[in-house]
């Protein structure tokens, strides 16, 4: 996958900017707070309209404006010997709640606009943001989101199944919740409805967990090999999926805990309570990993995510790396720069000196204004 060009209007602090990326490396340098990450975030929106920083619509639109507009030309990879794919043109709008058309919409090749979420899978990308360091030390929810976000890009059916699971889970929790007024459904009626919801939860949960397990058989070996390179073999990384049930066992688990859930007033089991355990020398990284080790673990996972996506889809996703080289020694920096070859990569940095000897484009962002400062080749 390649981004051929991007035009941004009224996006966060960017009034207007045009980016013509390099075939492989494009560096966006500048001081902190100038808008580098905003531009990277705008590229990420092409994956399905969501911000990797969780920004709301009003936060993505430049102050005083009703809309932000992104226009991008993208091109899918084709096997060697095949004719190049026709470029696709994407026009996305983000409207504030007060705008004539609030929300996020995208139109491809001039077709009628649809919800931006419909872009999922059409522009594969992998993003690293310093906030992702919470993958190691944070709650299990963040690690589940990491898996689910990757799978939603790779398999459109996963997103549909995941939404069904979440919808049924919400219905189940509403049913189980104890009323503050003391007015409850009859117990027998609650049990009957709970059995119906559990049947649907089991069907969707089994399918989702199977995809997670299959994906991890590709991801885990690559991530662990990446970590060995980044750490120079200082310690061994391993990954374990902490499942609540064996394949085929969710229906039985839900049945066994049904009475307990009725008493507790909430759901107590399912794939929404599972975890991805990250270990260093068989010890939990969330407890023992240093800041540098956390960064290496997350980078290893992200590079593995890109490699797994390339194997599954046949094309390499675009890499978006925000402030990726800070706190890395020279050896780790060189390893990462090597990994960026032969794939389109966007990197933000406060210092462009690490990139001046590489082939690629160098831009500078200053107060929301983007200028090209170096063009190789």
C-alpha positions in Angstrom: 0.0 0.0 0.0 1.2 3.5 -0.8 0.0 7.0 0.0 0.7 9.0 -3.2 -0.4 12.4 -1.9 -2.4 14.0 0.9 -4.0 17.4 1.2 -5.3 18.6 4.6 -7.5 21.6 5.3 -8.6 22.9 8.8 -7.3 19.8 10.6 -6.4 20.6 14.2 -3.8 23.3 14.0 -3.2 22.8 10.2 -4.8 25.4 8.0 -3.7 23.9 4.8 -0.9 21.4 3.9 0.1 19.2 1.0 2.3 16.1 1.5 3.9 14.3 -1.4 5.6 11.3 0.3 8.6 9.4 -0.7 8.3 5.8 -2.0 9.8 4.5 1.2 10.8 7.0 4.0 9.1 10.3 4.7 10.3 12.3 7.7 8.3 15.1 9.3 10.5 17.0 11.7 9.9 20.0 13.9 9.8 21.1 17.5 7.2 19.7 19.9 3.6 21.1 19.6 4.0 22.2 16.0 1.6 19.7 14.4 3.8 16.7 13.3 1.6 14.1 15.1 -1.6 15.9 13.8 -0.4 15.1 10.2 0.4 11.5 11.1 -3.1 11.2 12.7 -4.7 12.6 9.5 -3.0 9.8 7.5 -4.3 7.2 10.0 -7.9 8.5 9.6 -7.8 6.9 6.1 -7.8 3.5 7.7 -11.4 3.9 8.9 -12.0 7.4 10.3 -10.7 6.8 13.9 -8.0 8.8 15.6 -5.2 6.8 17.3 -5.4 9.5 20.0 -9.1 9.1 20.5 -9.9 12.7 19.3 -13.6 13.7 19.1 -14.9 15.4 16.0 -14.8 18.9 17.4 -11.1 18.4 18.5 -10.1 17.3 15.0 -11.4 20.5 13.3 -9.4 23.7 13.4 -10.8 26.2 15.9 -13.4 28.5 14.3 -14.1 26.2 11.4 -17.1 23.8 10.8 -15.2 21.1 8.8 -11.9 19.5 8.3 -11.2 18.1 4.8 -8.7 15.4 3.9 -8.0 14.5 0.2 -5.7 11.5 -0.5 -4.6 9.5 -3.5 -3.6 5.9 -2.6 -2.4 2.9 -4.5 -2.6 -0.8 -3.6 0.4 -3.1 -4.1 0.3 -5.6 -7.0 2.5 -8.7 -7.4 5.6 -8.3 -9.5 4.9 -8.5 -13.2 1.3 -7.2 -12.9 0.1 -3.9 -14.1 0.1 -1.2 -11.4 -3.2 -0.8 -9.6 -5.3 2.3 -10.5 -4.9 5.0 -7.8 -7.9 5.6 -5.5 -9.0 9.1 -4.5 -10.4 9.5 -1.0 -12.2 12.6 0.2 -13.0 12.7 3.9 -14.8 15.3 5.9 -15.0 15.7 9.6 -17.8 17.9 10.8 -18.2 19.5 14.2 -21.5 18.8 16.0 -22.7 22.3 14.9 -21.8 21.7 11.2 -24.4 21.1 8.5 -23.1 17.5 8.2 -21.6 16.5 11.5 -19.4 13.4 11.9 -16.9 11.7 9.7 -17.7 10.8 6.1 -15.6 9.5 3.2 -16.1 9.3 -0.5 -14.0 7.0 -2.8 -13.4 7.9 -6.4 -16.3 10.4 -6.4 -19.0 8.0 -5.1 -21.6 9.1 -2.6 -20.1 9.7 0.9 -20.4 6.9 3.5 -19.5 6.8 7.1 -15.7 6.9 7.3 -15.8 3.5 9.1 -16.6 1.9 5.7 -12.9 2.6 4.7 -11.8 -0.2 7.1 -9.5 -2.6 5.2 -9.0 -0.3 2.2 -5.9 1.5 3.5 -3.9 -0.9 5.7 -1.6 0.9 8.1 0.2 0.3 11.4 0.8 3.2 13.9 3.2 3.6 16.8 2.5 6.4 19.2 4.3 7.0 22.6 0.8 6.5 24.1 1.1 2.9 23.0 3.6 2.2 25.8 0.6 1.6 27.9 0.2 -1.7 26.1 2.8 -3.0 28.4 1.9 -1.5 31.8 -1.7 -0.6 31.2 -4.9 -2.6 31.7 -5.9 -5.7 29.7 -8.4 -3.6 27.7 -5.6 -1.9 25.8 -4.0 -5.2 24.8 -7.3 -6.5 23.6 -7.9 -3.3 21.6 -4.5 -3.8 20.0 -5.5 -7.3 18.8 -9.0 -6.3 17.8 -7.9 -3.2 15.9 -5.4 -5.2 13.8 -8.0 -7.9 13.1 -10.6 -5.4 12.1 -8.3 -4.1 9.4 -7.4 -7.5 8.1 -10.9 -9.2 8.2 -14.0 -7.2 7.5 -16.1 -10.0 9.0 -14.2 -9.6 12.3 -15.5 -6.1 12.7 -19.1 -7.2 12.1 -18.8 -10.1 14.6 -17.1 -7.9 17.2 -19.9 -5.3 16.9 -22.5 -8.0 17.4 -20.7 -9.3 20.4 -20.5 -5.9 22.0 -24.1 -5.2 21.3 -25.3 -8.5 22.9 -22.9 -7.9 25.9 -24.5 -4.5 26.5 -27.9 -6.1 26.4 -26.8 -8.7 28.8 -25.3 -6.2 31.3 -28.5 -4.2 31.1 -30.5 -7.3 31.9 -28.2 -8.3 34.8 -28.0 -4.8 36.3 -29.8 -4.5 39.6 -32.4 -1.7 39.6 -31.8 1.2 42.0 -35.5 1.4 42.6 -35.8 -2.3 43.5 -38.1 -3.0 40.6 -36.7 -6.1 38.8 -37.9 -8.6 36.2 -39.1 -11.9 37.6 -36.2 -14.2 38.2 -37.4 -16.9 35.9 -37.8 -14.4 33.1 -34.3 -13.0 33.6 -32.9 -16.5 33.4 -34.7 -17.3 30.2 -33.5 -14.0 28.5 -30.0 -14.6 29.9 -29.8 -18.0 28.2 -30.9 -16.5 24.9 -28.2 -13.8 25.1 -25.5 -16.3 26.3 -26.2 -18.4 23.2 -25.5 -15.5 20.9 -22.5 -14.4 23.0 -21.0 -17.9 22.8 -21.3 -18.1 19.0 -19.7 -14.7 18.4 -17.1 -15.1 21.2 -15.9 -18.4 19.9 -15.4 -17.0 16.4 -13.6 -13.9 17.7 -11.3 -15.9 20.0 -10.4 -18.3 17.2 -9.3 -15.3 15.0 -7.3 -13.9 17.9 -5.5 -17.3 18.4 -4.8 -17.7 14.7 -3.4 -14.2 14.4 -1.1 -14.7 17.4 0.5 -17.7 15.8 1.7 -15.3 13.2 2.4 -12.3 15.4 4.1 -13.8 18.4 7.1 -15.4 16.7 7.8 -12.3 14.7 7.5 -10.0 17.7 9.8 -12.1 19.8 12.4 -12.2 17.0 12.2 -8.4 16.7 12.7 -8.0 20.4 15.8 -10.3 20.3 17.3 -7.9 17.6 16.3 -4.7 19.4 17.6 -5.9 22.8 20.7 -7.6 21.3 19.6 -10.8 23.1 19.7 -9.2 26.5 16.5 -10.9 27.5 13.9 -13.2 25.9 10.4 -12.0 25.1 7.4 -14.3 25.0 3.7 -13.8 24.5 0.8 -15.9 25.9 -2.9 -15.5 25.3 -4.6 -15.6 28.7 -7.9 -17.2 27.6 -10.8 -17.8 30.0 -11.9 -20.9 28.0 -10.5 -23.5 25.6 -11.8 -23.5 22.1 -15.4 -24.7 22.1 -15.8 -24.1 25.8 -17.5 -20.6 26.1 -21.1 -21.9 26.1 -20.3 -24.2 29.0 -18.5 -21.5 30.9 -21.4 -19.1 30.5 -23.8 -21.8 31.7 -21.6 -22.6 34.7 -21.4 -19.0 35.8 -25.0 -17.9 35.0 -26.2 -18.0 38.6 -23.1 -16.1 39.8 -23.7 -13.4 37.2 -27.3 -13.0 38.2 -26.2 -12.4 41.8 -23.4 -10.1 40.8 -25.5 -8.0 38.5 -22.9 -8.0 35.7 -21.2 -10.2 33.1 -18.2 -12.0 34.6 -16.7 -14.0 31.7 -16.1 -13.9 28.0 -13.5 -12.7 25.5 -13.9 -9.2 26.8 -12.1 -10.3 30.0 -9.2 -12.1 28.4 -5.6 -10.7 28.2 -2.4 -10.8 26.2 0.4 -11.5 28.5 3.8 -10.0 27.6 6.7 -11.7 29.3 10.5 -10.9 29.5 12.5 -13.9 30.7 9.2 -15.5 31.8 8.4 -12.5 34.1 5.4 -10.2 33.4 6.7 -7.1 31.6 3.9 -5.0 33.1 5.6 -5.5 36.5 9.3 -5.6 35.7 9.9 -3.8 32.3 12.0 -0.6 32.3 11.0 2.4 30.2 13.5 1.3 27.5 12.2 -2.3 27.6 8.6 -1.2 27.3 9.5 0.8 24.2 11.3 -2.2 22.7 8.4 -4.5 23.4 5.8 -2.2 21.8 8.0 -1.6 18.8 8.5 -5.3 18.4 4.8 -5.8 18.5 4.1 -3.1 15.9 6.8 -4.3 13.5 5.4 -7.8 13.8 1.8 -6.4 13.2 3.0 -5.0 9.9 4.8 -8.2 8.9 1.8 -10.4 9.8 -0.5 -8.0 7.8 1.8 -8.3 4.8 1.7 -12.1 4.9 -2.1 -12.2 5.3 -3.1 -9.6 2.7 -0.1 -9.8 0.3 0.7 -6.1 0.6 2.7 -4.3 3.2 0.8 -1.7 5.3 2.0 1.9 5.6 4.0 2.4 8.8 3.3 5.5 10.9 5.9 6.0 13.6 5.5 9.0 15.9 8.6 10.0 17.9 9.9 6.4 17.5 13.7 7.0 17.8 13.7 8.9 21.1 15.4 7.0 23.9 16.8 4.4 21.5 20.6 3.8 21.3 22.4 3.9 18.0 22.2 0.2 17.4 18.4 0.1 17.9 18.0 3.2 15.6 19.9 1.5 12.8 17.9 -1.7 13.2 14.7 0.3 12.8 15.9 2.2 9.9 16.8 -1.1 8.2 13.3 -2.4 8.9 11.8 0.7 7.1 13.4 -0.2 3.8 11.1 -1.4 0.9 8.0 -0.2 2.7 6.4 3.2 2.9 7.1 4.7 6.3 6.3 8.1 7.9 8.3 9.1 10.9 8.0 12.2 13.1 11.1 13.5 14.9 12.3 16.6 16.7 15.8 16.0 15.1 16.3 15.2 11.4 20.0 14.4 11.7 19.2 10.6 12.1 17.6 10.6 8.6 19.8 12.9 6.5 21.9 9.9 5.2 18.8 7.9 4.2 16.9 8.0 0.9 13.6 9.8 1.3 11.7 13.0 1.8 12.2 15.4 4.8 9.5 17.9 5.7 9.4 20.4 8.5 6.3 21.3 10.4 6.3 24.7 12.1 3.1 26.1 13.7 0.9 23.9 11.5 2.7 25.0 8.3 4.4 22.1 6.3 7.4 22.7 4.0 9.6 20.2 2.2 13.2 20.8 3.2 15.0 17.8 1.7 14.4 15.6 -1.3 16.6 12.6 -2.0 17.1 11.1 -5.4 
